[in-house]
Amino acid sequence: MFGLGASVYDWNDPFGRLSLQTLAMVAEFEANIHRILHSGQADDHRDQSS
């Protein structure tokens, strides 16, 4: 179980698993954005679209 403020979430129930999956999705999205912006691919992508 994980306590956040006054609420306690059980990661083994469906809502807890959904919460973890959502957090993982957001983290993966942010990691991809960071990778694209800091690897120079953003400039390449910008050049191809114009």
PyMOL CGO cylinders between C-alpha atoms (Angstrom):
from pymol import cmd
from pymol.cgo import CYLINDER

trace = [
    CYLINDER, 0.00, 0.00, 0.00, 1.06, 3.54, -0.62, 0.3, 1, 1, 1, 1, 1, 1,
    CYLINDER, 1.06, 3.54, -0.62, -0.11, 6.56, 1.34, 0.3, 1, 1, 1, 1, 1, 1,
    CYLINDER, -0.11, 6.56, 1.34, -0.49, 9.85, -0.49, 0.3, 1, 1, 1, 1, 1, 1,
    CYLINDER, -0.49, 9.85, -0.49, -1.80, 12.55, 1.79, 0.3, 1, 1, 1, 1, 1, 1,
    CYLINDER, -1.80, 12.55, 1.79, -4.79, 11.15, 3.65, 0.3, 1, 1, 1, 1, 1, 1,
    CYLINDER, -4.79, 11.15, 3.65, -5.56, 8.47, 1.03, 0.3, 1, 1, 1, 1, 1, 1,
    CYLINDER, -5.56, 8.47, 1.03, -4.10, 4.98, 0.91, 0.3, 1, 1, 1, 1, 1, 1,
    CYLINDER, -4.10, 4.98, 0.91, -3.87, 3.16, -2.40, 0.3, 1, 1, 1, 1, 1, 1,
    CYLINDER, -3.87, 3.16, -2.40, -3.49, -0.57, -2.82, 0.3, 1, 1, 1, 1, 1, 1,
    CYLINDER, -3.49, -0.57, -2.82, -1.37, -1.20, -5.92, 0.3, 1, 1, 1, 1, 1, 1,
    CYLINDER, -1.37, -1.20, -5.92, -2.88, -4.68, -6.29, 0.3, 1, 1, 1, 1, 1, 1,
    CYLINDER, -2.88, -4.68, -6.29, -6.45, -3.58, -6.98, 0.3, 1, 1, 1, 1, 1, 1,
    CYLINDER, -6.45, -3.58, -6.98, -7.60, -2.46, -10.46, 0.3, 1, 1, 1, 1, 1, 1,
    CYLINDER, -7.60, -2.46, -10.46, -7.50, 1.26, -9.65, 0.3, 1, 1, 1, 1, 1, 1,
    CYLINDER, -7.50, 1.26, -9.65, -4.00, 0.95, -8.21, 0.3, 1, 1, 1, 1, 1, 1,
    CYLINDER, -4.00, 0.95, -8.21, -2.74, -0.88, -11.31, 0.3, 1, 1, 1, 1, 1, 1,
    CYLINDER, -2.74, -0.88, -11.31, -4.37, 1.75, -13.53, 0.3, 1, 1, 1, 1, 1, 1,
    CYLINDER, -4.37, 1.75, -13.53, -2.63, 4.48, -11.54, 0.3, 1, 1, 1, 1, 1, 1,
    CYLINDER, -2.63, 4.48, -11.54, 0.75, 2.81, -11.91, 0.3, 1, 1, 1, 1, 1, 1,
    CYLINDER, 0.75, 2.81, -11.91, 0.24, 2.25, -15.63, 0.3, 1, 1, 1, 1, 1, 1,
    CYLINDER, 0.24, 2.25, -15.63, -0.72, 5.92, -16.08, 0.3, 1, 1, 1, 1, 1, 1,
    CYLINDER, -0.72, 5.92, -16.08, 2.36, 7.09, -14.19, 0.3, 1, 1, 1, 1, 1, 1,
    CYLINDER, 2.36, 7.09, -14.19, 4.54, 4.79, -16.29, 0.3, 1, 1, 1, 1, 1, 1,
    CYLINDER, 4.54, 4.79, -16.29, 2.96, 6.11, -19.50, 0.3, 1, 1, 1, 1, 1, 1,
    CYLINDER, 2.96, 6.11, -19.50, 3.62, 9.73, -18.52, 0.3, 1, 1, 1, 1, 1, 1,
    CYLINDER, 3.62, 9.73, -18.52, 7.20, 8.93, -17.51, 0.3, 1, 1, 1, 1, 1, 1,
    CYLINDER, 7.20, 8.93, -17.51, 7.87, 7.17, -20.81, 0.3, 1, 1, 1, 1, 1, 1,
    CYLINDER, 7.87, 7.17, -20.81, 6.37, 10.07, -22.76, 0.3, 1, 1, 1, 1, 1, 1,
    CYLINDER, 6.37, 10.07, -22.76, 8.55, 12.58, -20.90, 0.3, 1, 1, 1, 1, 1, 1,
    CYLINDER, 8.55, 12.58, -20.90, 11.65, 10.44, -21.46, 0.3, 1, 1, 1, 1, 1, 1,
    CYLINDER, 11.65, 10.44, -21.46, 10.92, 10.29, -25.19, 0.3, 1, 1, 1, 1, 1, 1,
    CYLINDER, 10.92, 10.29, -25.19, 10.43, 14.06, -25.40, 0.3, 1, 1, 1, 1, 1, 1,
    CYLINDER, 10.43, 14.06, -25.40, 13.69, 14.60, -23.50, 0.3, 1, 1, 1, 1, 1, 1,
    CYLINDER, 13.69, 14.60, -23.50, 15.53, 12.18, -25.80, 0.3, 1, 1, 1, 1, 1, 1,
    CYLINDER, 15.53, 12.18, -25.80, 14.21, 13.86, -28.95, 0.3, 1, 1, 1, 1, 1, 1,
    CYLINDER, 14.21, 13.86, -28.95, 14.92, 17.40, -27.79, 0.3, 1, 1, 1, 1, 1, 1,
    CYLINDER, 14.92, 17.40, -27.79, 18.42, 16.69, -26.52, 0.3, 1, 1, 1, 1, 1, 1,
    CYLINDER, 18.42, 16.69, -26.52, 19.68, 14.42, -29.28, 0.3, 1, 1, 1, 1, 1, 1,
    CYLINDER, 19.68, 14.42, -29.28, 19.37, 16.89, -32.14, 0.3, 1, 1, 1, 1, 1, 1,
    CYLINDER, 19.37, 16.89, -32.14, 16.50, 15.00, -33.75, 0.3, 1, 1, 1, 1, 1, 1,
    CYLINDER, 16.50, 15.00, -33.75, 14.20, 17.95, -33.13, 0.3, 1, 1, 1, 1, 1, 1,
    CYLINDER, 14.20, 17.95, -33.13, 16.26, 20.03, -35.58, 0.3, 1, 1, 1, 1, 1, 1,
    CYLINDER, 16.26, 20.03, -35.58, 16.21, 17.23, -38.14, 0.3, 1, 1, 1, 1, 1, 1,
    CYLINDER, 16.21, 17.23, -38.14, 12.45, 16.83, -37.77, 0.3, 1, 1, 1, 1, 1, 1,
    CYLINDER, 12.45, 16.83, -37.77, 11.91, 20.58, -38.08, 0.3, 1, 1, 1, 1, 1, 1,
    CYLINDER, 11.91, 20.58, -38.08, 14.01, 20.70, -41.30, 0.3, 1, 1, 1, 1, 1, 1,
    CYLINDER, 14.01, 20.70, -41.30, 12.07, 17.83, -42.89, 0.3, 1, 1, 1, 1, 1, 1,
    CYLINDER, 12.07, 17.83, -42.89, 8.63, 19.31, -42.20, 0.3, 1, 1, 1, 1, 1, 1,
    CYLINDER, 8.63, 19.31, -42.20, 9.34, 22.69, -43.87, 0.3, 1, 1, 1, 1, 1, 1,
]
cmd.load_cgo(trace, "trace")
